[in-house]
Amino acid sequence: MIEEHMATRTRAGLFDVSHMGEIWVEGPDAIAFVNRLTTNDVAKLADGQAHYSCFTNHDGGVVDDLLVYRFGPERLLLVVNAATTEKDWAWIRSHHSEHDDLALRNASADYCQIAIQGPKALEILKKLTETDLAGIKYYWFTEGEVDGVPAIISRTGYTGEDGFEVYAAPDKAVQLWNAMMHAGSDDGILPCGLAARNTLRLEAAMSLYGHELGDDIAPLEAGLGWITKLGKEAEFIGKDKLAAMKEAGLKRKLAGFEMTEPGIARDGYDVYINGEKAGTVTSGSPAPFLKKNIGLAFLPAEFANPGQEIKIDIRGKQVAAVVVPTPFYKREK
């Protein structure tokens, strides 16, 4: 796993993320409908642009985090987490009223998704396509061909590196995988698993649903105020609760920490401040590139500032750590 992690940071890593869910929302009311369900402002998207967002429930908790792709004014693609695809599909359908002029389609079985990530990703992928990859800005996408296979090519990822996510018919997955591995063989590309994807996203302080995000966690608490557009025209679900929470001041915040004594924090471990239990670790791991033991935890807002000393209960022993700024890792542009 460490070798896979380091390959992605320094060269390129290839990830099969075909387990992700894809849901089409099409029709004249597509933008208004998705804007009602999500925190970010879909009305601000241009054709060919994507953004990160959340579904929120009536209490302001996160139903799921997702990507929204705008193919046109009446055509949006929602890419959701694998474990929550059915939950999300039910949530979306439950808010589809007879007055909405749109069609919904769960197309999760219609796509494979292969992510090529790392500083060499563009150089490798351009060997397989006539699409101008350099012309695709971060969080933009286009439709083209990769190794002759029709595909959606998106400049997105979940590693903290530059890279692309390629969506295509599932029966083309092996062809695309082999083509990318061959194209990257001279550049040191490695096939990577979900364990490496997890440590990469943690170094980049990217939230994972079920850890930093959940039905009882507000996006504001998880540091996602930047995608929670309380000022947008659309009245999205949970907006009133989130606005009230912001007005009152957050009681807890997600904070990054690094261990200052030997020990690895894991999700579920208790956090202590001044001898009192103060929070819980949501994710923790050695960070292969940074060569530190790091983690994320929800802490009382007044203790969530860099420099705050904390203790992590690791198998009955309180081990020292300190709150640090996030992301832990940020690539050089």
C-alpha positions as CSV (number, residue, x, y, z in Angstrom):
1,M,0.0,0.0,0.0
2,I,2.8,2.4,0.8
3,E,4.4,1.8,-2.6
4,E,1.0,2.5,-4.2
5,H,0.6,5.7,-2.2
6,M,4.1,7.0,-3.1
7,A,3.7,6.1,-6.8
8,T,0.5,8.3,-6.9
9,R,2.3,11.2,-5.1
10,T,5.4,11.1,-7.3
11,R,4.4,9.4,-10.6
12,A,0.9,7.9,-11.2
13,G,-1.5,5.5,-9.7
14,L,-4.4,3.8,-11.3
15,F,-7.6,3.1,-9.4
16,D,-10.7,1.1,-10.2
17,V,-13.6,3.0,-8.6
18,S,-16.4,1.5,-10.7
19,H,-18.3,0.9,-7.4
20,M,-19.3,4.6,-7.4
21,G,-23.0,5.3,-8.2
22,E,-24.2,7.4,-11.2
23,I,-27.6,8.9,-11.3
24,W,-29.0,11.0,-14.3
25,V,-31.4,13.9,-13.7
26,E,-32.8,15.1,-17.0
27,G,-35.6,17.5,-18.1
28,P,-36.5,21.2,-17.9
29,D,-36.6,21.2,-14.1
30,A,-33.3,19.3,-13.6
31,I,-31.3,22.3,-12.3
32,A,-34.1,23.5,-10.0
33,F,-34.6,20.0,-8.6
34,V,-31.0,19.2,-7.8
35,N,-30.5,22.7,-6.4
36,R,-33.4,21.9,-4.0
37,L,-31.6,18.8,-2.8
38,T,-28.0,20.0,-2.6
39,T,-25.9,22.6,-0.7
40,N,-23.8,24.0,-3.6
41,D,-25.3,26.2,-6.3
42,V,-26.1,24.2,-9.4
43,A,-27.4,27.3,-11.1
44,K,-23.8,28.6,-11.2
45,L,-22.5,25.6,-13.1
46,A,-21.6,26.0,-16.8
47,D,-22.0,23.2,-19.3
48,G,-18.9,21.0,-19.0
49,Q,-18.3,22.0,-15.4
50,A,-18.7,19.9,-12.2
51,H,-18.7,20.7,-8.5
52,Y,-18.5,19.0,-5.1
53,S,-21.7,19.1,-3.0
54,C,-23.8,17.5,-0.3
55,F,-27.4,16.2,0.0
56,T,-28.6,17.4,3.4
57,N,-31.5,16.2,5.5
58,H,-34.1,18.3,7.3
59,D,-31.9,18.7,10.3
60,G,-28.9,19.8,8.2
61,G,-27.0,16.5,8.4
62,V,-25.3,15.0,5.4
63,V,-27.2,12.3,3.5
64,D,-24.2,11.9,1.2
65,D,-21.5,13.9,-0.5
66,L,-21.4,13.9,-4.3
67,L,-20.2,15.4,-7.5
68,V,-22.7,17.2,-9.8
69,Y,-21.8,17.3,-13.5
70,R,-23.7,19.7,-15.8
71,F,-23.9,18.3,-19.4
72,G,-26.5,20.9,-20.3
73,P,-29.4,23.0,-18.8
74,E,-31.6,19.9,-18.8
75,R,-29.0,17.2,-18.1
76,L,-27.1,16.6,-14.9
77,L,-25.1,13.6,-13.7
78,L,-24.8,12.9,-10.0
79,V,-21.9,10.7,-8.9
80,V,-22.5,9.3,-5.4
81,N,-20.7,7.0,-2.9
82,A,-21.0,3.3,-3.5
83,A,-22.2,2.4,0.0
84,T,-25.0,5.0,-0.1
85,T,-26.1,4.7,-3.7
86,E,-29.4,2.9,-2.9
87,K,-30.0,5.3,0.0
88,D,-29.4,8.3,-2.2
89,W,-31.6,6.9,-5.0
90,A,-34.4,6.5,-2.5
91,W,-33.8,10.0,-1.1
92,I,-33.8,11.6,-4.6
93,R,-37.0,9.8,-5.7
94,S,-38.8,10.7,-2.5
95,H,-38.4,14.4,-3.4
96,H,-39.5,13.9,-7.0
97,S,-43.0,15.4,-7.0
98,E,-45.5,15.1,-9.8
99,H,-44.9,18.7,-10.6
100,D,-41.3,18.2,-11.5
101,D,-40.7,18.0,-15.3
102,L,-37.8,15.6,-15.2
103,A,-36.7,12.0,-15.5
104,L,-34.6,10.2,-13.0
105,R,-32.4,7.2,-13.9
106,N,-30.1,5.2,-11.7
107,A,-27.3,4.3,-14.2
108,S,-24.8,2.9,-11.7
109,A,-24.7,-0.4,-13.6
110,D,-24.0,1.4,-16.9
111,Y,-20.5,2.7,-16.1
112,C,-17.1,1.7,-15.0
113,Q,-14.9,4.4,-13.5
114,I,-11.2,4.4,-13.7
115,A,-9.1,7.1,-12.0
116,I,-5.6,7.9,-13.1
117,Q,-4.0,10.2,-10.5
118,G,-0.6,11.8,-10.0
119,P,1.8,14.2,-11.5
120,K,2.3,12.0,-14.6
121,A,-1.4,11.3,-15.1
122,L,-1.9,13.8,-17.9
123,E,1.2,12.8,-19.7
124,I,0.1,9.1,-19.6
125,L,-3.5,9.6,-20.5
126,K,-2.8,11.9,-23.5
127,K,-1.1,8.9,-25.2
128,L,-4.6,7.3,-25.5
129,T,-6.8,10.2,-26.6
130,E,-7.1,13.0,-29.1
131,T,-8.9,15.1,-26.4
132,D,-7.0,18.2,-25.3
133,L,-6.5,17.1,-21.7
134,A,-4.5,20.2,-20.8
135,G,-7.4,22.3,-21.9
136,I,-9.7,20.6,-19.3
137,K,-9.5,22.7,-16.1
138,Y,-9.8,21.3,-12.6
139,Y,-13.4,20.2,-12.0
140,W,-14.3,20.4,-15.7
141,F,-15.0,17.5,-18.0
142,T,-15.6,16.6,-21.6
143,E,-16.8,13.6,-23.7
144,G,-14.3,12.0,-25.9
145,E,-12.5,8.7,-26.6
146,V,-9.8,6.9,-24.6
147,D,-8.2,4.1,-26.5
148,G,-11.1,4.3,-28.9
149,V,-13.7,3.9,-26.2
150,P,-16.4,6.6,-25.8
151,A,-15.9,8.1,-22.4
152,I,-16.6,11.0,-20.0
153,I,-13.2,12.4,-19.1
154,S,-13.3,14.4,-15.9
155,R,-10.4,16.3,-14.3
156,T,-11.3,15.3,-10.7
157,G,-10.0,13.0,-8.1
158,Y,-9.9,11.9,-4.4
159,T,-6.1,11.8,-3.8
160,G,-5.0,15.4,-3.5
161,E,-3.1,15.0,-6.9
162,D,-3.9,16.2,-10.4
163,G,-5.6,13.5,-12.5
164,F,-8.6,12.3,-14.4
165,E,-11.6,10.1,-13.8
166,V,-12.8,8.2,-16.9
167,Y,-16.3,6.9,-17.1
168,A,-17.2,4.4,-19.8
169,A,-19.3,1.3,-20.5
170,P,-18.5,-1.5,-18.0
171,D,-17.6,-4.0,-20.6
172,K,-14.7,-1.7,-21.6
173,A,-13.2,-1.6,-18.1
174,V,-10.5,-4.2,-18.7
175,Q,-9.5,-2.6,-22.1
176,L,-9.2,0.8,-20.5
177,W,-7.3,-0.5,-17.5
178,N,-4.8,-2.4,-19.6
179,A,-4.3,0.5,-22.0
180,M,-3.6,2.9,-19.2
181,M,-1.2,0.5,-17.5
182,H,0.6,0.0,-20.7
183,A,0.7,3.7,-21.5
184,G,2.2,4.4,-18.1
185,S,4.6,1.6,-17.9
186,D,7.7,3.7,-18.7
187,D,6.5,6.3,-16.2
188,G,6.2,4.0,-13.2
189,I,2.4,3.8,-13.0
190,L,1.2,1.3,-10.4
191,P,-2.3,-0.2,-9.9
192,C,-3.7,1.0,-6.6
193,G,-6.3,-0.2,-4.2
194,L,-8.8,1.4,-1.9
195,A,-6.3,1.3,1.1
196,A,-4.0,3.7,-0.8
197,R,-6.9,5.8,-1.9
198,N,-7.8,6.2,1.8
199,T,-4.4,7.3,3.0
200,L,-4.0,9.7,0.0
201,R,-7.4,11.3,0.7
202,L,-6.5,11.6,4.4
203,E,-3.2,13.4,3.7
204,A,-5.3,15.8,1.6
205,A,-7.9,16.1,4.4
206,M,-10.7,15.0,2.1
207,S,-13.8,13.8,4.0
208,L,-15.0,10.2,3.8
209,Y,-18.7,9.5,4.2
210,G,-19.4,7.5,7.4
211,H,-16.3,9.0,9.0
212,E,-16.2,12.8,8.7
213,L,-19.7,13.0,7.2
214,G,-23.0,11.5,8.2
215,D,-26.7,12.0,8.8
216,D,-25.9,13.6,12.2
217,I,-23.0,15.7,11.0
218,A,-23.6,19.1,9.3
219,P,-21.3,20.1,6.4
220,L,-20.5,23.3,8.3
221,E,-19.0,21.2,11.2
222,A,-17.0,19.2,8.7
223,G,-15.3,22.2,7.2
224,L,-17.5,22.3,4.1
225,G,-18.9,25.8,4.5
226,W,-17.3,26.5,1.1
227,I,-19.9,24.2,-0.6
228,T,-22.8,25.2,1.6
229,K,-24.3,28.2,-0.2
230,L,-26.7,29.6,2.3
231,G,-27.1,32.7,0.2
232,K,-28.2,30.9,-3.0
233,E,-31.7,31.6,-4.2
234,A,-32.9,28.0,-4.0
235,E,-34.3,26.9,-0.6
236,F,-32.5,23.6,-0.2
237,I,-33.4,21.0,2.4
238,G,-31.9,21.7,5.8
239,K,-30.9,25.3,4.8
240,D,-32.9,26.9,7.7
241,K,-31.2,24.6,10.3
242,L,-27.7,25.3,8.8
243,A,-28.3,29.0,8.8
244,A,-29.4,28.9,12.4
245,M,-26.3,26.8,13.3
246,K,-24.0,29.3,11.6
247,E,-25.7,32.2,13.3
248,A,-25.4,30.6,16.8
249,G,-21.8,29.5,16.2
250,L,-20.6,26.0,15.7
251,K,-20.3,23.9,18.8
252,R,-17.9,21.4,17.2
253,K,-15.5,21.4,14.3
254,L,-13.5,18.9,12.4
255,A,-9.8,19.3,13.1
256,G,-6.6,17.8,11.8
257,F,-3.9,16.5,14.2
258,E,-0.6,14.8,14.1
259,M,0.8,12.6,16.8
260,T,3.7,14.0,18.8
261,E,4.4,10.7,20.6
262,P,4.7,7.3,19.0
263,G,1.2,5.9,18.2
264,I,-1.4,5.5,15.5
265,A,-4.8,7.0,16.0
266,R,-7.7,5.1,14.5
267,D,-11.3,6.0,13.9
268,G,-13.4,5.7,17.0
269,Y,-10.6,6.4,19.4
270,D,-11.4,9.0,22.1
271,V,-9.8,12.4,22.3
272,Y,-9.0,14.0,25.6
273,I,-8.2,17.6,26.5
274,N,-7.1,18.6,30.0
275,G,-8.0,15.2,31.2
276,E,-11.6,15.3,29.9
277,K,-13.0,13.4,27.0
278,A,-13.6,16.0,24.3
279,G,-14.1,14.2,21.0
280,T,-13.7,11.2,18.7
281,V,-11.2,10.4,16.0
282,T,-13.0,10.0,12.6
283,S,-9.9,8.9,10.6
284,G,-6.4,8.1,11.5
285,S,-3.4,6.5,9.8
286,P,0.3,6.8,9.1
287,A,0.9,9.3,6.3
288,P,3.3,7.6,4.0
289,F,4.4,10.7,2.0
290,L,4.6,13.0,5.1
291,K,6.1,10.3,7.3
292,K,3.9,11.3,10.2
293,N,1.0,9.7,12.0
294,I,-2.0,11.9,11.3
295,G,-5.8,12.0,11.9
296,L,-9.0,13.9,11.8
297,A,-11.4,14.4,14.8
298,F,-14.4,16.4,15.9
299,L,-13.5,18.7,18.7
300,P,-15.3,21.4,20.6
301,A,-15.0,24.5,18.5
302,E,-12.9,26.4,21.1
303,F,-10.3,23.6,21.1
304,A,-10.2,23.0,17.3
305,N,-7.4,25.5,16.6
306,P,-3.8,24.7,15.4
307,G,-1.4,24.4,18.3
308,Q,-4.0,22.9,20.7
309,E,-2.5,19.9,22.6
310,I,-4.7,16.8,22.8
311,K,-4.4,13.2,23.9
312,I,-5.6,10.2,21.9
313,D,-6.6,7.1,23.9
314,I,-4.8,4.3,22.1
315,R,-5.7,1.0,23.7
316,G,-6.0,2.5,27.2
317,K,-2.9,4.8,27.0
318,Q,-3.3,8.5,26.4
319,V,-0.8,9.5,23.7
320,A,0.1,13.1,22.9
321,A,-0.9,14.9,19.6
322,V,-1.4,18.4,18.5
323,V,-4.0,20.1,16.3
324,V,-2.4,21.3,13.0
325,P,-3.7,23.1,9.9
326,T,-5.3,21.1,7.1
327,P,-4.8,19.9,4.5
328,F,-1.8,18.0,5.8
329,Y,-0.6,17.7,2.2
330,K,-1.1,20.1,-0.7
331,R,0.5,19.5,-4.1
332,E,2.6,22.1,-5.8
333,K,0.7,23.6,-8.7
